[in-house]
Amino acid sequence: MGETHVVQGVVVQGVVVGFDEARGLGEVEGSDGRRLPFHCVQIGDGSRRIAVGAAVGYSVRAGLGGRWEASGIIRR
């Protein structure tokens, strides 16, 4: 199997595939099929909520524990 390379700071296009409003945690799936978690503070408009199915753009960054996560999420 090939290794997936993540480039920080590059805007990725994707879709929100899950969001738990009570916990403020969600997940996006990028155009490359990779799923990444995110916290509601990463939603760019400050709303702290986003609908499942929303088309978004986001950056990738190293989060706690060294796992990759979505950041700077903006609606498209």
NUZATI-13103 format. One record per atom (N, C-alpha, C): residue number from 0; residue in three letters; chain; atom name; z negated, y negated, x. Coordinates in nm, 2 decimals. Each point is the difference from the previous one (the first is absolute). Example, Ala and Ser with C-alpha at 12.3 -4.5 7.8 and 13.67 -1.06 7.14 Angstrom:
BEGIN
<n = 0; res = ala; chain = A; atom = N; zz = -0.78; yy = 0.57; xx = 1.32>
<n = 0; res = ala; chain = A; atom = CA; zz = 0.00; yy = -0.12; xx = -0.09>
<n = 0; res = ala; chain = A; atom = C; zz = 0.00; yy = -0.12; xx = 0.09>
<n = 1; res = ser; chain = A; atom = N; zz = 0.07; yy = -0.11; xx = -0.04>
<n = 1; res = ser; chain = A; atom = CA; zz = 0.00; yy = -0.11; xx = 0.09>
<n = 1; res = ser; chain = A; atom = C; zz = -0.08; yy = -0.11; xx = -0.08>
This chain:
BEGIN
<n = 0; res = met; chain = A; atom = N; zz = 0.00; yy = 0.12; xx = 0.08>
<n = 0; res = met; chain = A; atom = CA; zz = 0.00; yy = -0.12; xx = -0.08>
<n = 0; res = met; chain = A; atom = C; zz = 0.00; yy = -0.12; xx = 0.09>
<n = 1; res = gly; chain = A; atom = N; zz = 0.07; yy = -0.11; xx = -0.05>
<n = 1; res = gly; chain = A; atom = CA; zz = 0.01; yy = -0.12; xx = 0.08>
<n = 1; res = gly; chain = A; atom = C; zz = -0.13; yy = -0.09; xx = -0.03>
<n = 2; res = glu; chain = A; atom = N; zz = -0.03; yy = -0.08; xx = 0.10>
<n = 2; res = glu; chain = A; atom = CA; zz = -0.11; yy = -0.09; xx = -0.02>
<n = 2; res = glu; chain = A; atom = C; zz = 0.04; yy = -0.12; xx = -0.07>
<n = 3; res = thr; chain = A; atom = N; zz = -0.08; yy = -0.05; xx = -0.09>
<n = 3; res = thr; chain = A; atom = CA; zz = 0.03; yy = -0.13; xx = -0.07>
<n = 3; res = thr; chain = A; atom = C; zz = -0.05; yy = -0.11; xx = 0.08>
<n = 4; res = his; chain = A; atom = N; zz = 0.08; yy = -0.10; xx = 0.03>
<n = 4; res = his; chain = A; atom = CA; zz = -0.04; yy = -0.12; xx = 0.08>
<n = 4; res = his; chain = A; atom = C; zz = -0.02; yy = -0.11; xx = -0.10>
<n = 5; res = val; chain = A; atom = N; zz = -0.11; yy = -0.08; xx = 0.02>
<n = 5; res = val; chain = A; atom = CA; zz = -0.03; yy = -0.11; xx = -0.08>
<n = 5; res = val; chain = A; atom = C; zz = 0.01; yy = -0.12; xx = 0.09>
<n = 6; res = val; chain = A; atom = N; zz = 0.07; yy = -0.10; xx = -0.05>
<n = 6; res = val; chain = A; atom = CA; zz = 0.01; yy = -0.13; xx = 0.08>
<n = 6; res = val; chain = A; atom = C; zz = -0.08; yy = -0.10; xx = -0.08>
<n = 7; res = gln; chain = A; atom = N; zz = -0.10; yy = -0.05; xx = 0.07>
<n = 7; res = gln; chain = A; atom = CA; zz = -0.09; yy = -0.11; xx = -0.07>
<n = 7; res = gln; chain = A; atom = C; zz = 0.08; yy = -0.13; xx = -0.01>
<n = 8; res = gly; chain = A; atom = N; zz = -0.03; yy = -0.07; xx = -0.11>
<n = 8; res = gly; chain = A; atom = CA; zz = 0.06; yy = -0.13; xx = -0.02>
<n = 8; res = gly; chain = A; atom = C; zz = 0.13; yy = 0.00; xx = -0.07>
<n = 9; res = val; chain = A; atom = N; zz = 0.07; yy = 0.11; xx = -0.01>
<n = 9; res = val; chain = A; atom = CA; zz = 0.13; yy = 0.01; xx = -0.06>
<n = 9; res = val; chain = A; atom = C; zz = -0.02; yy = 0.01; xx = -0.16>
<n = 10; res = val; chain = A; atom = N; zz = 0.07; yy = -0.08; xx = -0.07>
<n = 10; res = val; chain = A; atom = CA; zz = -0.01; yy = 0.01; xx = -0.15>
<n = 10; res = val; chain = A; atom = C; zz = 0.07; yy = 0.12; xx = -0.05>
<n = 11; res = val; chain = A; atom = N; zz = -0.07; yy = 0.08; xx = -0.08>
<n = 11; res = val; chain = A; atom = CA; zz = 0.06; yy = 0.13; xx = -0.05>
<n = 11; res = val; chain = A; atom = C; zz = 0.01; yy = -0.03; xx = -0.16>
<n = 12; res = gln; chain = A; atom = N; zz = 0.10; yy = 0.06; xx = -0.06>
<n = 12; res = gln; chain = A; atom = CA; zz = 0.02; yy = -0.01; xx = -0.14>
<n = 12; res = gln; chain = A; atom = C; zz = -0.05; yy = 0.13; xx = -0.06>
<n = 13; res = gly; chain = A; atom = N; zz = -0.07; yy = -0.02; xx = -0.11>
<n = 13; res = gly; chain = A; atom = CA; zz = -0.06; yy = 0.12; xx = -0.07>
<n = 13; res = gly; chain = A; atom = C; zz = -0.04; yy = -0.02; xx = -0.14>
<n = 14; res = val; chain = A; atom = N; zz = -0.08; yy = 0.09; xx = -0.05>
<n = 14; res = val; chain = A; atom = CA; zz = -0.04; yy = 0.00; xx = -0.14>
<n = 14; res = val; chain = A; atom = C; zz = -0.15; yy = 0.04; xx = 0.00>
<n = 15; res = val; chain = A; atom = N; zz = -0.08; yy = -0.06; xx = -0.09>
<n = 15; res = val; chain = A; atom = CA; zz = -0.14; yy = 0.03; xx = -0.02>
<n = 15; res = val; chain = A; atom = C; zz = 0.00; yy = 0.14; xx = -0.08>
<n = 16; res = val; chain = A; atom = N; zz = -0.06; yy = 0.10; xx = 0.06>
<n = 16; res = val; chain = A; atom = CA; zz = 0.00; yy = 0.13; xx = -0.07>
<n = 16; res = val; chain = A; atom = C; zz = -0.14; yy = 0.04; xx = -0.05>
<n = 17; res = gly; chain = A; atom = N; zz = -0.10; yy = -0.08; xx = 0.03>
<n = 17; res = gly; chain = A; atom = CA; zz = -0.13; yy = 0.02; xx = -0.06>
<n = 17; res = gly; chain = A; atom = C; zz = -0.09; yy = -0.12; xx = 0.03>
<n = 18; res = phe; chain = A; atom = N; zz = -0.09; yy = -0.03; xx = -0.10>
<n = 18; res = phe; chain = A; atom = CA; zz = -0.09; yy = -0.11; xx = 0.02>
<n = 18; res = phe; chain = A; atom = C; zz = -0.12; yy = 0.02; xx = -0.09>
<n = 19; res = asp; chain = A; atom = N; zz = -0.12; yy = 0.01; xx = 0.06>
<n = 19; res = asp; chain = A; atom = CA; zz = -0.13; yy = 0.02; xx = -0.06>
<n = 19; res = asp; chain = A; atom = C; zz = -0.07; yy = -0.14; xx = -0.01>
<n = 20; res = glu; chain = A; atom = N; zz = 0.01; yy = -0.07; xx = -0.11>
<n = 20; res = glu; chain = A; atom = CA; zz = -0.05; yy = -0.14; xx = -0.01>
<n = 20; res = glu; chain = A; atom = C; zz = -0.15; yy = 0.00; xx = 0.02>
<n = 21; res = ala; chain = A; atom = N; zz = -0.07; yy = 0.10; xx = -0.04>
<n = 21; res = ala; chain = A; atom = CA; zz = -0.15; yy = 0.00; xx = 0.01>
<n = 21; res = ala; chain = A; atom = C; zz = -0.04; yy = 0.00; xx = 0.15>
<n = 22; res = arg; chain = A; atom = N; zz = 0.08; yy = 0.08; xx = 0.08>
<n = 22; res = arg; chain = A; atom = CA; zz = -0.03; yy = 0.01; xx = 0.14>
<n = 22; res = arg; chain = A; atom = C; zz = 0.07; yy = -0.10; xx = 0.09>
<n = 23; res = gly; chain = A; atom = N; zz = 0.11; yy = -0.06; xx = -0.06>
<n = 23; res = gly; chain = A; atom = CA; zz = 0.08; yy = -0.09; xx = 0.08>
<n = 23; res = gly; chain = A; atom = C; zz = 0.09; yy = 0.07; xx = 0.10>
<n = 24; res = leu; chain = A; atom = N; zz = 0.03; yy = 0.12; xx = -0.02>
<n = 24; res = leu; chain = A; atom = CA; zz = 0.08; yy = 0.08; xx = 0.10>
<n = 24; res = leu; chain = A; atom = C; zz = 0.13; yy = 0.05; xx = -0.06>
<n = 25; res = gly; chain = A; atom = N; zz = 0.10; yy = -0.01; xx = 0.08>
<n = 25; res = gly; chain = A; atom = CA; zz = 0.13; yy = 0.04; xx = -0.05>
<n = 25; res = gly; chain = A; atom = C; zz = 0.08; yy = 0.08; xx = 0.10>
<n = 26; res = glu; chain = A; atom = N; zz = 0.13; yy = 0.03; xx = -0.04>
<n = 26; res = glu; chain = A; atom = CA; zz = 0.08; yy = 0.07; xx = 0.09>
<n = 26; res = glu; chain = A; atom = C; zz = 0.15; yy = -0.05; xx = -0.02>
<n = 27; res = val; chain = A; atom = N; zz = 0.07; yy = -0.02; xx = 0.10>
<n = 27; res = val; chain = A; atom = CA; zz = 0.14; yy = -0.04; xx = -0.01>
<n = 27; res = val; chain = A; atom = C; zz = 0.09; yy = 0.11; xx = 0.07>
<n = 28; res = glu; chain = A; atom = N; zz = 0.12; yy = 0.02; xx = -0.05>
<n = 28; res = glu; chain = A; atom = CA; zz = 0.09; yy = 0.09; xx = 0.06>
<n = 28; res = glu; chain = A; atom = C; zz = 0.12; yy = -0.08; xx = 0.04>
<n = 29; res = gly; chain = A; atom = N; zz = 0.03; yy = 0.00; xx = 0.13>
<n = 29; res = gly; chain = A; atom = CA; zz = 0.11; yy = -0.07; xx = 0.06>
<n = 29; res = gly; chain = A; atom = C; zz = 0.13; yy = 0.06; xx = -0.02>
<n = 30; res = ser; chain = A; atom = N; zz = 0.11; yy = -0.08; xx = 0.03>
<n = 30; res = ser; chain = A; atom = CA; zz = 0.13; yy = 0.05; xx = -0.02>
<n = 30; res = ser; chain = A; atom = C; zz = 0.03; yy = 0.12; xx = 0.09>
<n = 31; res = asp; chain = A; atom = N; zz = -0.09; yy = 0.02; xx = 0.10>
<n = 31; res = asp; chain = A; atom = CA; zz = 0.02; yy = 0.12; xx = 0.09>
<n = 31; res = asp; chain = A; atom = C; zz = -0.08; yy = 0.12; xx = -0.05>
<n = 32; res = gly; chain = A; atom = N; zz = -0.07; yy = -0.01; xx = -0.12>
<n = 32; res = gly; chain = A; atom = CA; zz = -0.07; yy = 0.11; xx = -0.06>
<n = 32; res = gly; chain = A; atom = C; zz = -0.14; yy = 0.01; xx = 0.05>
<n = 33; res = arg; chain = A; atom = N; zz = -0.04; yy = -0.08; xx = 0.09>
<n = 33; res = arg; chain = A; atom = CA; zz = -0.14; yy = 0.00; xx = 0.05>
<n = 33; res = arg; chain = A; atom = C; zz = -0.10; yy = -0.07; xx = -0.09>
<n = 34; res = arg; chain = A; atom = N; zz = -0.11; yy = 0.06; xx = -0.03>
<n = 34; res = arg; chain = A; atom = CA; zz = -0.10; yy = -0.06; xx = -0.09>
<n = 34; res = arg; chain = A; atom = C; zz = -0.11; yy = -0.05; xx = 0.09>
<n = 35; res = leu; chain = A; atom = N; zz = -0.04; yy = -0.12; xx = -0.04>
<n = 35; res = leu; chain = A; atom = CA; zz = -0.11; yy = -0.07; xx = 0.08>
<n = 35; res = leu; chain = A; atom = C; zz = -0.10; yy = -0.06; xx = -0.10>
<n = 36; res = pro; chain = A; atom = N; zz = -0.13; yy = 0.01; xx = 0.04>
<n = 36; res = pro; chain = A; atom = CA; zz = -0.10; yy = -0.06; xx = -0.09>
<n = 36; res = pro; chain = A; atom = C; zz = -0.01; yy = -0.15; xx = 0.03>
<n = 37; res = phe; chain = A; atom = N; zz = -0.06; yy = -0.07; xx = -0.10>
<n = 37; res = phe; chain = A; atom = CA; zz = -0.03; yy = -0.14; xx = 0.02>
<n = 37; res = phe; chain = A; atom = C; zz = -0.13; yy = -0.04; xx = -0.08>
<n = 38; res = his; chain = A; atom = N; zz = -0.06; yy = -0.11; xx = 0.04>
<n = 38; res = his; chain = A; atom = CA; zz = -0.11; yy = -0.05; xx = -0.08>
<n = 38; res = his; chain = A; atom = C; zz = 0.04; yy = -0.13; xx = -0.07>
<n = 39; res = cys; chain = A; atom = N; zz = -0.06; yy = -0.03; xx = -0.11>
<n = 39; res = cys; chain = A; atom = CA; zz = 0.05; yy = -0.11; xx = -0.09>
<n = 39; res = cys; chain = A; atom = C; zz = 0.00; yy = -0.14; xx = 0.08>
<n = 40; res = val; chain = A; atom = N; zz = -0.08; yy = -0.01; xx = 0.10>
<n = 40; res = val; chain = A; atom = CA; zz = 0.00; yy = -0.13; xx = 0.07>
<n = 40; res = val; chain = A; atom = C; zz = 0.13; yy = -0.02; xx = 0.08>
<n = 41; res = gln; chain = A; atom = N; zz = 0.08; yy = 0.10; xx = 0.01>
<n = 41; res = gln; chain = A; atom = CA; zz = 0.13; yy = -0.01; xx = 0.07>
<n = 41; res = gln; chain = A; atom = C; zz = 0.12; yy = -0.05; xx = -0.09>
<n = 42; res = ile; chain = A; atom = N; zz = -0.03; yy = -0.01; xx = -0.13>
<n = 42; res = ile; chain = A; atom = CA; zz = 0.10; yy = -0.05; xx = -0.10>
<n = 42; res = ile; chain = A; atom = C; zz = 0.01; yy = -0.15; xx = 0.03>
<n = 43; res = gly; chain = A; atom = N; zz = 0.12; yy = -0.05; xx = 0.03>
<n = 43; res = gly; chain = A; atom = CA; zz = 0.03; yy = -0.13; xx = 0.05>
<n = 43; res = gly; chain = A; atom = C; zz = -0.03; yy = -0.12; xx = -0.09>
<n = 44; res = asp; chain = A; atom = N; zz = 0.01; yy = 0.03; xx = -0.14>
<n = 44; res = asp; chain = A; atom = CA; zz = -0.02; yy = -0.12; xx = -0.09>
<n = 44; res = asp; chain = A; atom = C; zz = -0.15; yy = -0.02; xx = -0.04>
<n = 45; res = gly; chain = A; atom = N; zz = -0.09; yy = 0.08; xx = 0.06>
<n = 45; res = gly; chain = A; atom = CA; zz = -0.14; yy = -0.02; xx = -0.03>
<n = 45; res = gly; chain = A; atom = C; zz = -0.05; yy = 0.06; xx = -0.13>
<n = 46; res = ser; chain = A; atom = N; zz = 0.09; yy = 0.07; xx = -0.07>
<n = 46; res = ser; chain = A; atom = CA; zz = -0.04; yy = 0.05; xx = -0.14>
<n = 46; res = ser; chain = A; atom = C; zz = -0.10; yy = 0.12; xx = 0.01>
<n = 47; res = arg; chain = A; atom = N; zz = 0.00; yy = 0.07; xx = 0.10>
<n = 47; res = arg; chain = A; atom = CA; zz = -0.08; yy = 0.12; xx = 0.02>
<n = 47; res = arg; chain = A; atom = C; zz = 0.03; yy = 0.12; xx = -0.10>
<n = 48; res = arg; chain = A; atom = N; zz = 0.12; yy = -0.01; xx = -0.06>
<n = 48; res = arg; chain = A; atom = CA; zz = 0.05; yy = 0.11; xx = -0.08>
<n = 48; res = arg; chain = A; atom = C; zz = 0.15; yy = 0.00; xx = 0.00>
<n = 49; res = ile; chain = A; atom = N; zz = 0.06; yy = 0.12; xx = -0.02>
<n = 49; res = ile; chain = A; atom = CA; zz = 0.15; yy = 0.01; xx = 0.00>
<n = 49; res = ile; chain = A; atom = C; zz = 0.03; yy = 0.12; xx = -0.08>
<n = 50; res = ala; chain = A; atom = N; zz = 0.11; yy = 0.00; xx = -0.07>
<n = 50; res = ala; chain = A; atom = CA; zz = 0.04; yy = 0.11; xx = -0.09>
<n = 50; res = ala; chain = A; atom = C; zz = 0.07; yy = 0.11; xx = 0.08>
<n = 51; res = val; chain = A; atom = N; zz = -0.03; yy = 0.12; xx = -0.05>
<n = 51; res = val; chain = A; atom = CA; zz = 0.07; yy = 0.12; xx = 0.06>
<n = 51; res = val; chain = A; atom = C; zz = 0.15; yy = -0.02; xx = -0.04>
<n = 52; res = gly; chain = A; atom = N; zz = 0.08; yy = 0.03; xx = 0.09>
<n = 52; res = gly; chain = A; atom = CA; zz = 0.15; yy = -0.02; xx = -0.02>
<n = 52; res = gly; chain = A; atom = C; zz = 0.05; yy = -0.13; xx = 0.05>
<n = 53; res = ala; chain = A; atom = N; zz = -0.08; yy = -0.09; xx = 0.04>
<n = 53; res = ala; chain = A; atom = CA; zz = 0.04; yy = -0.13; xx = 0.05>
<n = 53; res = ala; chain = A; atom = C; zz = 0.07; yy = 0.01; xx = 0.13>
<n = 54; res = ala; chain = A; atom = N; zz = 0.12; yy = -0.06; xx = 0.01>
<n = 54; res = ala; chain = A; atom = CA; zz = 0.08; yy = -0.01; xx = 0.12>
<n = 54; res = ala; chain = A; atom = C; zz = -0.07; yy = -0.10; xx = 0.10>
<n = 55; res = val; chain = A; atom = N; zz = -0.02; yy = 0.04; xx = 0.12>
<n = 55; res = val; chain = A; atom = CA; zz = -0.08; yy = -0.08; xx = 0.09>
<n = 55; res = val; chain = A; atom = C; zz = 0.07; yy = 0.00; xx = 0.14>
<n = 56; res = gly; chain = A; atom = N; zz = -0.04; yy = -0.10; xx = 0.08>
<n = 56; res = gly; chain = A; atom = CA; zz = 0.02; yy = 0.00; xx = 0.14>
<n = 56; res = gly; chain = A; atom = C; zz = -0.13; yy = 0.00; xx = 0.07>
<n = 57; res = tyr; chain = A; atom = N; zz = -0.01; yy = 0.06; xx = 0.12>
<n = 57; res = tyr; chain = A; atom = CA; zz = -0.13; yy = 0.00; xx = 0.07>
<n = 57; res = tyr; chain = A; atom = C; zz = 0.02; yy = 0.03; xx = 0.15>
<n = 58; res = ser; chain = A; atom = N; zz = -0.11; yy = -0.03; xx = 0.07>
<n = 58; res = ser; chain = A; atom = CA; zz = 0.00; yy = 0.03; xx = 0.14>
<n = 58; res = ser; chain = A; atom = C; zz = -0.09; yy = 0.12; xx = 0.02>
<n = 59; res = val; chain = A; atom = N; zz = 0.01; yy = 0.06; xx = 0.12>
<n = 59; res = val; chain = A; atom = CA; zz = -0.09; yy = 0.11; xx = 0.03>
<n = 59; res = val; chain = A; atom = C; zz = -0.09; yy = -0.03; xx = 0.12>
<n = 60; res = arg; chain = A; atom = N; zz = -0.13; yy = 0.04; xx = -0.02>
<n = 60; res = arg; chain = A; atom = CA; zz = -0.09; yy = -0.03; xx = 0.11>
<n = 60; res = arg; chain = A; atom = C; zz = -0.10; yy = 0.12; xx = 0.01>
<n = 61; res = ala; chain = A; atom = N; zz = -0.06; yy = 0.00; xx = 0.12>
<n = 61; res = ala; chain = A; atom = CA; zz = -0.10; yy = 0.10; xx = 0.02>
<n = 61; res = ala; chain = A; atom = C; zz = -0.13; yy = -0.04; xx = -0.07>
<n = 62; res = gly; chain = A; atom = N; zz = -0.05; yy = 0.09; xx = -0.08>
<n = 62; res = gly; chain = A; atom = CA; zz = -0.13; yy = -0.03; xx = -0.07>
<n = 62; res = gly; chain = A; atom = C; zz = -0.12; yy = 0.07; xx = 0.06>
<n = 63; res = leu; chain = A; atom = N; zz = -0.10; yy = 0.01; xx = -0.08>
<n = 63; res = leu; chain = A; atom = CA; zz = -0.12; yy = 0.06; xx = 0.05>
<n = 63; res = leu; chain = A; atom = C; zz = 0.02; yy = 0.15; xx = 0.03>
<n = 64; res = gly; chain = A; atom = N; zz = -0.06; yy = 0.05; xx = 0.10>
<n = 64; res = gly; chain = A; atom = CA; zz = 0.02; yy = 0.14; xx = 0.04>
<n = 64; res = gly; chain = A; atom = C; zz = 0.13; yy = 0.03; xx = 0.06>
<n = 65; res = gly; chain = A; atom = N; zz = 0.08; yy = -0.10; xx = 0.03>
<n = 65; res = gly; chain = A; atom = CA; zz = 0.13; yy = 0.02; xx = 0.06>
<n = 65; res = gly; chain = A; atom = C; zz = 0.12; yy = 0.04; xx = -0.09>
<n = 66; res = arg; chain = A; atom = N; zz = -0.03; yy = 0.00; xx = -0.13>
<n = 66; res = arg; chain = A; atom = CA; zz = 0.11; yy = 0.04; xx = -0.09>
<n = 66; res = arg; chain = A; atom = C; zz = 0.08; yy = -0.12; xx = -0.04>
<n = 67; res = trp; chain = A; atom = N; zz = 0.13; yy = 0.02; xx = -0.02>
<n = 67; res = trp; chain = A; atom = CA; zz = 0.09; yy = -0.11; xx = -0.04>
<n = 67; res = trp; chain = A; atom = C; zz = -0.02; yy = -0.04; xx = -0.15>
<n = 68; res = glu; chain = A; atom = N; zz = 0.01; yy = -0.13; xx = -0.03>
<n = 68; res = glu; chain = A; atom = CA; zz = -0.01; yy = -0.05; xx = -0.13>
<n = 68; res = glu; chain = A; atom = C; zz = 0.09; yy = -0.11; xx = -0.03>
<n = 69; res = ala; chain = A; atom = N; zz = 0.03; yy = -0.03; xx = -0.12>
<n = 69; res = ala; chain = A; atom = CA; zz = 0.09; yy = -0.11; xx = -0.04>
<n = 69; res = ala; chain = A; atom = C; zz = -0.09; yy = -0.13; xx = -0.01>
<n = 70; res = ser; chain = A; atom = N; zz = 0.07; yy = -0.11; xx = 0.05>
<n = 70; res = ser; chain = A; atom = CA; zz = -0.07; yy = -0.13; xx = -0.01>
<n = 70; res = ser; chain = A; atom = C; zz = 0.10; yy = -0.11; xx = -0.04>
<n = 71; res = gly; chain = A; atom = N; zz = -0.05; yy = -0.11; xx = -0.03>
<n = 71; res = gly; chain = A; atom = CA; zz = 0.09; yy = -0.11; xx = -0.04>
<n = 71; res = gly; chain = A; atom = C; zz = 0.09; yy = 0.03; xx = -0.11>
<n = 72; res = ile; chain = A; atom = N; zz = -0.05; yy = 0.07; xx = -0.10>
<n = 72; res = ile; chain = A; atom = CA; zz = 0.09; yy = 0.05; xx = -0.11>
<n = 72; res = ile; chain = A; atom = C; zz = 0.05; yy = -0.12; xx = -0.09>
<n = 73; res = ile; chain = A; atom = N; zz = 0.13; yy = -0.01; xx = -0.02>
<n = 73; res = ile; chain = A; atom = CA; zz = 0.06; yy = -0.10; xx = -0.09>
<n = 73; res = ile; chain = A; atom = C; zz = 0.09; yy = 0.07; xx = -0.10>
<n = 74; res = arg; chain = A; atom = N; zz = -0.01; yy = -0.05; xx = -0.12>
<n = 74; res = arg; chain = A; atom = CA; zz = 0.09; yy = 0.05; xx = -0.11>
<n = 74; res = arg; chain = A; atom = C; zz = 0.14; yy = -0.05; xx = 0.03>
<n = 75; res = arg; chain = A; atom = N; zz = 0.10; yy = 0.09; xx = -0.03>
<n = 75; res = arg; chain = A; atom = CA; zz = 0.14; yy = -0.03; xx = 0.01>
<n = 75; res = arg; chain = A; atom = C; zz = 0.06; yy = -0.03; xx = -0.13>
